[in-house]
Amino acid sequence: MPVNCSSCEKNAVLKRPKTGHSMCRECFFWAFEEEIHQTIVNAKLFTRGEKVGIGASGGKDSTVLAHVLKVLNERYNYGLDLFLLSVDEGITGYRDDSLETVKRNRQQYDLPLKIVSYQELYGWSMDDIVKQVGLKNNCTFCGVFRRQALDRGAMMLKVDKICTGHNADDVAETVLMNFLRGDIARLRRCTAITTGSEGAIPRCKPLKYAYEKEIVLYAYFKKLDYFSTECVYSPNAYRGYARAFLKDLESIRSSAIIDVIHSGENLSVKEDIKMPVQGSCTRCGYISSQKLCKACVLLEGLNRGLPKLGIGKHHKLHDKLVAQEPLTEAEEKKLKGIDF
């Protein structure tokens, strides 16, 4: 027997994972877009006249983000100047294909596109990095380099803000990961809808409260053009275990994702807990709580043939690196060994 849409009299075509409501296609589109609009308005994410760079990977999240922001910008006259900003990590058979999707999105949404690559910024592609560091810690390199690459690309475009496609599932996974690692500094800021230290371009997450399943449904029913293959280097990523745990929780309690986010938002830290102080990297000028930023340390390790230099805590070596002093034989031996 057909089920009626909970918002109108039409036949429902889906049941919202977030609320459990049965909805027709048109009502779901409207509800999904309006919730994102309310997130934008309530958090005051944008100011009229701003240039906004949308982090575009070609995946479902960034594709839906670009589509919805264009729709809302026109519907509510935000007055934003939107751009697509992509990072080419240099992963054969993955990023080269997904960038073709982004290029089609550029034409479909009539938005300017800027692509920056690891090769041009760092002199290394992820394919080359994996050959040296193996598959165990490669996500550390990629995450650090991609974050800085987005900022550099945004500076080239001279945008006022960067929008990323992080959804509710992503935020909840990050809360769990930081909690399990005991990373208090990141735990305090990972649920913030807007981030950005002084001197850095602010980043915001308009999809912060949007469920991943609903993003997939929106992309499917809208027939959006997106790339759905997982990164070939990410099967062993730590995030995957947090994701699997969260999916198990969601299967038992559909509100688990939002519950974890709200828990992260309301966590408090003792006042006497020492937090890292943000400064600038002495080599590249990027924001860092150490003398050298993580990207510079990782690059130093790659260029010296010491892949473990940026993995773990090696802050005691930063003074040597800043002064460009040679490491001892024992230090080099410790940093050369890698586990493939």
C-alpha positions as CSV (number, residue, x, y, z in Angstrom):
1,M,0.0,0.0,0.0
2,P,1.5,3.4,-1.0
3,V,2.6,5.7,1.9
4,N,1.7,9.4,1.7
5,C,4.4,12.1,2.0
6,S,4.3,13.5,5.6
7,S,4.4,17.0,4.1
8,C,1.9,16.7,1.3
9,E,-0.6,14.2,-0.2
10,K,1.7,12.8,-2.9
11,N,3.1,9.3,-2.7
12,A,6.3,9.0,-0.6
13,V,9.4,7.7,-2.4
14,L,11.8,7.6,0.6
15,K,12.1,7.6,4.3
16,R,14.5,10.2,5.8
17,P,17.3,8.5,7.7
18,K,17.6,11.6,9.9
19,T,14.0,12.0,11.0
20,G,12.2,8.8,9.9
21,H,9.6,10.9,7.9
22,S,8.2,9.5,4.7
23,M,8.6,12.1,1.9
24,C,8.0,12.6,-1.8
25,R,11.0,13.7,-3.9
26,E,10.1,17.4,-4.1
27,C,9.4,17.8,-0.3
28,F,12.7,16.0,0.5
29,F,14.6,18.4,-1.7
30,W,13.0,21.4,-0.1
31,A,13.5,20.0,3.5
32,F,17.2,19.1,2.8
33,E,18.0,22.5,1.3
34,E,16.1,24.5,3.9
35,E,17.9,22.7,6.8
36,I,21.2,23.7,5.2
37,H,19.9,27.3,4.7
38,Q,19.0,27.4,8.4
39,T,22.5,26.1,9.4
40,I,24.0,28.9,7.3
41,V,21.7,31.6,8.7
42,N,21.9,30.5,12.4
43,A,25.7,30.2,12.3
44,K,26.1,33.4,10.2
45,L,28.5,31.6,7.9
46,F,28.5,34.2,5.1
47,T,28.5,37.9,4.6
48,R,27.1,39.5,1.4
49,G,29.8,40.2,-1.2
50,E,32.2,37.5,0.1
51,K,34.2,35.4,-2.3
52,V,33.8,31.7,-1.3
53,G,35.9,28.8,-2.4
54,I,34.1,25.4,-2.4
55,G,36.5,22.5,-1.8
56,A,35.6,20.3,-4.7
57,S,36.8,16.7,-4.9
58,G,34.2,15.4,-7.3
59,G,32.7,13.2,-4.6
60,K,29.1,13.2,-3.4
61,D,29.6,15.6,-0.5
62,S,31.4,18.4,-2.4
63,T,29.2,18.0,-5.4
64,V,26.0,18.3,-3.3
65,L,27.6,21.2,-1.5
66,A,28.4,23.1,-4.7
67,H,24.9,22.4,-6.1
68,V,23.0,23.4,-2.9
69,L,25.1,26.6,-2.3
70,K,24.4,27.7,-5.9
71,V,20.7,27.0,-5.4
72,L,20.5,28.8,-2.0
73,N,22.7,31.7,-3.2
74,E,20.2,32.4,-6.0
75,R,17.0,31.6,-3.9
76,Y,17.9,33.8,-0.9
77,N,20.2,36.2,-2.7
78,Y,23.2,35.6,-0.4
79,G,25.3,37.8,-2.8
80,L,28.2,35.4,-2.7
81,D,30.8,35.0,-5.4
82,L,31.3,31.2,-5.6
83,F,34.4,29.3,-6.9
84,L,35.4,25.7,-7.1
85,L,38.8,24.8,-5.6
86,S,40.3,21.3,-6.2
87,V,43.5,19.7,-5.0
88,D,45.3,17.1,-7.2
89,E,47.2,14.8,-4.9
90,G,48.6,12.8,-7.8
91,I,46.9,9.5,-7.2
92,T,46.7,7.6,-10.5
93,G,43.4,5.9,-11.2
94,Y,41.6,7.9,-8.5
95,R,42.2,11.7,-8.4
96,D,42.8,12.0,-12.1
97,D,39.4,10.5,-12.7
98,S,37.6,12.5,-10.0
99,L,39.0,15.7,-11.4
100,E,37.3,15.0,-14.7
101,T,34.0,15.0,-12.7
102,V,35.0,18.4,-11.1
103,K,35.6,19.8,-14.6
104,R,32.2,18.7,-15.7
105,N,30.7,20.3,-12.5
106,R,32.4,23.5,-13.5
107,Q,30.4,23.5,-16.7
108,Q,27.2,22.2,-15.1
109,Y,27.1,24.9,-12.3
110,D,28.9,27.6,-14.3
111,L,31.4,28.2,-11.6
112,P,35.1,29.1,-12.0
113,L,37.6,26.3,-11.1
114,K,41.1,26.4,-9.7
115,I,43.2,23.2,-9.4
116,V,46.4,23.1,-7.3
117,S,48.6,20.0,-7.2
118,Y,51.0,18.4,-4.6
119,Q,53.6,18.2,-7.4
120,E,53.7,21.9,-8.1
121,L,53.4,22.9,-4.4
122,Y,55.7,20.3,-2.8
123,G,57.5,18.6,-5.6
124,W,56.0,15.2,-4.6
125,S,52.9,13.4,-5.7
126,M,51.1,10.9,-3.4
127,D,52.1,8.0,-5.7
128,D,55.7,9.0,-5.1
129,I,55.2,9.5,-1.4
130,V,53.6,6.0,-1.0
131,K,56.5,4.5,-2.8
132,Q,58.8,5.9,0.0
133,V,56.6,5.7,3.1
134,G,54.4,2.7,2.4
135,L,50.7,2.3,3.1
136,K,50.7,2.5,6.9
137,N,51.1,6.3,7.4
138,N,50.4,7.7,4.0
139,C,47.1,9.3,5.1
140,T,49.0,11.5,7.5
141,F,51.0,13.0,4.7
142,C,48.0,13.4,2.4
143,G,45.8,15.1,5.1
144,V,48.5,17.6,6.1
145,F,49.5,18.5,2.6
146,R,45.8,18.7,1.4
147,R,44.9,21.1,4.2
148,Q,47.7,23.4,3.4
149,A,47.2,23.0,-0.4
150,L,43.5,24.2,0.0
151,D,44.7,27.3,1.9
152,R,47.3,28.0,-0.8
153,G,44.8,27.6,-3.5
154,A,42.4,29.9,-1.6
155,M,45.1,32.5,-1.4
156,M,45.6,32.4,-5.1
157,L,41.9,32.9,-5.7
158,K,41.9,35.6,-3.0
159,V,38.7,34.2,-1.4
160,D,37.3,35.3,2.0
161,K,36.2,31.8,3.1
162,I,36.6,28.1,2.2
163,C,33.6,25.8,2.3
164,T,34.2,22.1,2.8
165,G,31.8,19.2,2.3
166,H,32.3,17.7,5.8
167,N,28.9,16.2,6.8
168,A,27.4,15.1,10.1
169,D,29.0,11.6,9.8
170,D,32.5,13.1,9.2
171,V,32.2,15.4,12.3
172,A,30.9,12.6,14.5
173,E,33.8,10.3,13.3
174,T,36.3,13.1,14.1
175,V,34.9,13.5,17.6
176,L,35.3,9.7,18.2
177,M,38.8,9.7,16.8
178,N,40.0,12.6,18.9
179,F,38.4,11.2,22.0
180,L,40.0,7.8,21.5
181,R,43.4,9.4,20.8
182,G,43.1,11.7,23.8
183,D,43.7,14.7,21.5
184,I,42.2,17.4,23.7
185,A,43.3,20.3,21.4
186,R,41.6,18.9,18.4
187,L,38.6,17.6,20.4
188,R,37.8,21.2,21.5
189,R,37.7,22.6,18.0
190,C,36.6,19.7,15.7
191,T,32.9,20.4,16.2
192,A,33.2,24.1,15.4
193,I,31.2,24.9,12.2
194,T,33.7,27.7,11.4
195,T,37.5,27.3,12.0
196,G,40.5,29.4,11.3
197,S,43.3,30.9,13.4
198,E,44.4,34.5,13.1
199,G,46.0,35.0,9.7
200,A,44.4,31.9,8.2
201,I,41.5,31.8,5.7
202,P,38.3,30.8,7.7
203,R,36.7,27.4,6.8
204,C,33.1,26.5,7.3
205,K,31.0,23.4,7.1
206,P,27.5,24.1,5.8
207,L,26.7,20.3,5.7
208,K,27.7,19.9,9.4
209,Y,24.2,18.5,10.4
210,A,23.4,16.7,7.1
211,Y,23.5,12.9,7.3
212,E,25.7,11.1,4.7
213,K,22.8,8.9,3.8
214,E,20.6,11.9,3.0
215,I,23.4,13.5,0.9
216,V,23.5,10.2,-1.1
217,L,19.7,10.3,-1.5
218,Y,19.8,13.9,-2.6
219,A,22.5,13.3,-5.2
220,Y,20.7,10.2,-6.5
221,F,17.3,11.8,-6.9
222,K,18.7,15.0,-8.3
223,K,20.8,12.9,-10.7
224,L,24.0,14.9,-9.8
225,D,27.2,14.0,-11.5
226,Y,29.7,12.8,-8.9
227,F,32.6,10.3,-8.5
228,S,32.0,7.5,-6.0
229,T,35.3,5.4,-6.0
230,E,37.2,5.3,-2.7
231,C,40.8,6.4,-2.5
232,V,43.1,3.4,-3.4
233,Y,45.4,4.3,-0.5
234,S,42.8,4.6,2.3
235,P,41.7,1.1,3.2
236,N,43.9,1.1,6.4
237,A,43.0,4.6,7.5
238,Y,42.2,5.0,11.2
239,R,39.1,6.9,10.3
240,G,37.7,3.7,8.8
241,Y,37.4,2.0,12.2
242,A,35.6,5.0,13.7
243,R,33.3,5.0,10.7
244,A,32.4,1.3,11.1
245,F,31.8,1.9,14.9
246,L,29.5,4.9,14.2
247,K,27.5,2.9,11.5
248,D,26.9,0.2,14.1
249,L,25.6,2.8,16.6
250,E,23.4,4.4,13.9
251,S,21.8,1.0,13.1
252,I,20.7,0.7,16.7
253,R,19.9,4.4,17.3
254,S,19.4,6.7,14.2
255,S,20.1,9.8,16.3
256,A,23.6,8.5,17.3
257,I,25.4,10.7,14.8
258,I,23.8,14.0,16.0
259,D,24.1,12.8,19.6
260,V,27.9,12.4,19.2
261,I,28.2,15.8,17.6
262,H,26.2,17.5,20.4
263,S,28.4,15.6,23.0
264,G,31.5,17.0,21.3
265,E,30.0,20.5,21.2
266,N,29.3,20.4,24.9
267,L,32.5,18.9,26.2
268,S,34.4,21.1,28.6
269,V,38.1,21.0,29.4
270,K,39.7,21.9,32.7
271,E,41.1,25.4,32.7
272,D,44.5,24.2,33.9
273,I,45.0,22.0,30.8
274,K,47.9,23.4,28.8
275,M,46.8,24.0,25.2
276,P,49.2,24.5,22.2
277,V,49.7,28.1,21.2
278,Q,49.4,28.9,17.5
279,G,52.3,30.7,15.9
280,S,53.9,30.6,12.5
281,C,56.2,28.2,10.8
282,T,59.7,29.7,10.6
283,R,60.3,28.2,7.2
284,C,57.1,28.7,5.2
285,G,55.1,31.1,7.4
286,Y,52.1,28.7,7.7
287,I,50.2,28.5,11.0
288,S,51.9,26.1,13.5
289,S,52.2,25.5,17.2
290,Q,55.8,24.4,16.6
291,K,58.8,26.1,15.0
292,L,58.2,24.1,11.9
293,C,54.8,23.3,10.6
294,K,53.8,19.6,10.1
295,A,54.0,20.0,6.3
296,C,57.6,21.3,6.4
297,V,58.7,18.5,8.8
298,L,57.1,15.8,6.5
299,L,58.7,17.4,3.4
300,E,62.1,17.5,5.2
301,G,61.7,13.8,5.9
302,L,60.8,12.9,2.4
303,N,63.6,15.0,0.9
304,R,66.2,13.5,3.3
305,G,65.0,10.0,2.8
306,L,63.8,9.8,6.4
307,P,60.1,9.0,6.1
308,K,59.4,8.6,9.8
309,L,60.6,12.2,10.6
310,G,57.0,13.6,10.5
311,I,55.3,10.6,12.1
312,G,54.9,10.7,15.8
313,K,56.5,13.3,18.1
314,H,60.0,14.4,17.1
315,H,59.8,18.0,18.3
316,K,63.3,17.7,19.8
317,L,64.7,17.6,16.3
318,H,63.0,20.8,15.2
319,D,65.9,23.0,16.3
320,K,68.3,20.9,14.2
321,L,66.0,21.0,11.2
322,V,65.5,24.8,11.5
323,A,69.3,25.3,11.7
324,Q,69.8,22.7,8.9
325,E,72.2,20.7,11.1
326,P,72.9,17.1,10.2
327,L,71.3,14.4,12.3
328,T,73.3,11.8,14.2
329,E,73.7,8.3,12.8
330,A,71.4,6.9,15.5
331,E,68.7,9.5,14.8
332,E,68.8,8.8,11.0
333,K,68.6,5.0,11.6
334,K,65.5,5.5,13.8
335,L,63.8,7.6,11.2
336,K,64.6,5.5,8.1
337,G,62.8,2.3,9.1
338,I,59.3,2.0,7.6
339,D,56.5,-0.6,7.8
340,F,54.8,-1.3,4.5
